[in-house]
C-alpha cells in the first residue's frame, strides 16, 4: 500500500491505524482519564454531597488524610500487612502446590481441577461463605475447632482474628492463581538443567532452591508485581467479612476511600485518599517493575 | 576409566518398544559413537546409561557394578547435553563447581580442579561471566569443563555439537578429539552426524528403529557395511543403489540392468553364486564412479545422462540417470566440463562394488 500524505501530515496507513485504536481511545478518555481529572479536581475542594459548594481548599484534604490517625495507624499498616502476607503466603503455597502437581501421580488431573475451584468463585461469595463458616454461634469451622478442644475465638469481634480471617480468605482465593501460573512456568522449563543437576548429585531440595527457583524468578516477580498491586486495592473480602470493623480496625485502603465517598459522602476527602493510594501504588509498582527488569536480564 | 557393558537392554514406553535388546561392550578408555537417524533410540540408550531413563529389561554395568537401579549421581558419570544445560543464573566458575560442591569437596580442591579444567579449555577469562554472556562454542566448552572437573569414570555426550554452526562444529570436533588425548576416559557419544561418528569414534554403533545395525571401526562400517541401511547412512553423498540381475555367460558373471552391465571379478562372482539369488541390490559409492573409460580395461564402463552438477571447488558432484535410477558421482575433477542433459561415459572398478540381498537387504559376503 502506498502511503499518501495529506495536509495534516497523516498518511492513509496512519489514518487507518488511528481509526482502529479510536474506540479504545474514546473508552479510555471517557472512563479513565476524565474521571481521574475530575477526581484530582475534587481532591483540592471541599466537596461534600450534603453541602456541594465545591470550595477550592488547596492541599487541605491531603493534609487531613495524612494526619488522620485511622489512616496512619490502621489503614496503611493493614493494607501493607494484607499485601505482604497474602502475596507472600499465596506465593509460598502456590509454589509448593505447583511443585507437587508437576510430578506425575494418580489423580493429578482431578487434583488440578479441585485446586482451581476457589478461583472460579466470586470473592463476594467466598467472603460470605467464610463469614458464615467462622460465625461465633453457628459457624462450621468454629464448631469444629471447639470439637477439637481448642479455645473459642470470637473471629469477627476482635481486630487480629478478624484481620487474620481477611488475610486467610485472600490467600484462599489467590493461591490457585499462583499455583496455575507457576505450574505452567515449571512445565515450560527445559528438562536438561534438572537432569544435569541430578547427575551433579544435587538433592531434591537443592534442585528446587538452586535450579528451579532461579529459573522461575522472572515469572515469580511478574506474579508478585501483579498481585501486590491487586492486593493493595482489595475491597470485597474486607467489606463483606468485617466491613472494616470492629471499630475500623480492619479497614484497608480501598475500604477507607469507599467509606469517605459513599458513607460519609465526602467526595473531596475520598478523592485525596484515592490520589494518595495511587501514588503509593505507583511507587510500589515502579520498584517492583525495576526488579522485574533486572531479574529478566540476569535470567536471560 | 571403567568398562561399560549393556546386556540385552530394552526400553519400552507402555507396550511400545523403542530399544530392542542392545548388547554392547565398551572397553575402558574407548570412545564409542552411537549414530543413527532421529528416533533410532541412540539418545534413549545413552540416557539409560546415565540413569536418566529406567531400563525395561537387561543389565547395565559400569565397571564391575550393575547400575540398573543406581541413581545418576552415584554412577560416576558426567554428561554433556545438546543445549549445554548450563545453570543460567550461575557464573562459569559456579557452573563448574556445582557438582563438586554438592559432593562436599573442600573449596580449595574445587578451585584447583576448576582452574585445571579452565586452563585446559581456555576458559580462564570467562570464569566470572554468566552463560548468557557467552557464545554457543564457549557455552559448550563450559559444559565440557563441567565434565572434566569431576574426573568421572565415563563421559556421556548427547549430540553436543548439534546446536553449533558448521564452522564451530568442525572446530569443537577437533577440540573434543584433542581433549580425549589429554583426559583419556571411557566415552559414549551420540550423534546423527556421520562425520562426527567417523572422525571421533574408536568404534561406531549404527542404530535404526531401536536395533543395533552394526558395530565396528569407522573403516569397517564404511568399507564393509552390514546392510543396505548402514551403507546408505554412512557416506556423503550416500551410496548409490540399483537392482541388478546376475547373469553368467561363458563362466563370467555380470551384474546387469537396462543399459547397464558390469563384469564381476572371480572372487565376488563366487560369493554371489554361493548366495544363489538372481536379483540383488548393487551398491556403488559415489567416489568409485569415474569419468570416462578405464585406460587399462580394469573396470566396467556404462553410460548415463547428467541431470545436475554441483561444483564444490575441490571436486564436482554430478547426478546421473543410469538405467532408470539416479546415481551420484563424486570426486569428478572440478575442471571437467559437464553440462546437464549430456550423455556421458562412466566406469567403476568392479572390486569396489557392494551387493545386498534383495529381500533382507543384508550384505552378501
Interface residues (C-beta under 8 A of the other chain):
Chain A: X190 X192 X193 X195 X196 X197 X198 X199 X200 X201 X202 X203 X206 X210 X211 X214 X215 X217 X298 X299 X300
Chain B: X50 X52 X71 X72 X73 X77 X78 X79 X81 X82 X83 X84 X85 X86 X87 X88 X89 X98 X99 X102 X103 X130 X132 X146
